[in-house]
Amino acid sequence: MGTITDYRAAQNAIFDANSVDQTFGLRRRIGARAYVDGGVTLSRSLAQDARFSYRGARLSLGTGYNWANGWQVGLSGTYEKRPYDQLFSPLIPTKREDRIYGLNISLLNSTITFRGATPRLSCGATWTSSNIVFYDSRDVVECSFALTSQF
């Protein structure tokens, strides 16, 4: 369980927003090496322009496996629904509603360290579907490399 509060600044001030995410999650071990986890995240974003303020709910489900030789792999999926607070425009008399789907995979080997940290490779893809054409099909694929430390 956790809470993240942040302020997101954009190039155009109407998109600037105060946001709060409240996450509830569980992880269950399956045997000595595997796990499944899941969670719910409730979001509230209050933008300078109320057309871009929303309440969101995200469901996540994942699994992972740790091999004896140090390799660890994790796979997770998410689904998020974001109904927005106000009508998008006088020309489009409907409230925006986005649905966001995600898939992530991470890989690391705990026997490899660099100055006490373990390198991790993570890749993910998100697909956004919206009832407002300007925000439909906003698809992203990204990979990141990080050094992580567990204590």
PyMOL commands that set and color helices and strands:
alter all, ss='L'
color gray80, all
select helices_A, chain A and resi 13-15+50-52+133-135
alter helices_A, ss='H'
color red, helices_A
select strands_A, chain A and resi 2-8+17-30+34-47+54-66+71-87+95-109+118-130+140-148
alter strands_A, ss='S'
color yellow, strands_A
deselect
rebuild
show_as cartoon
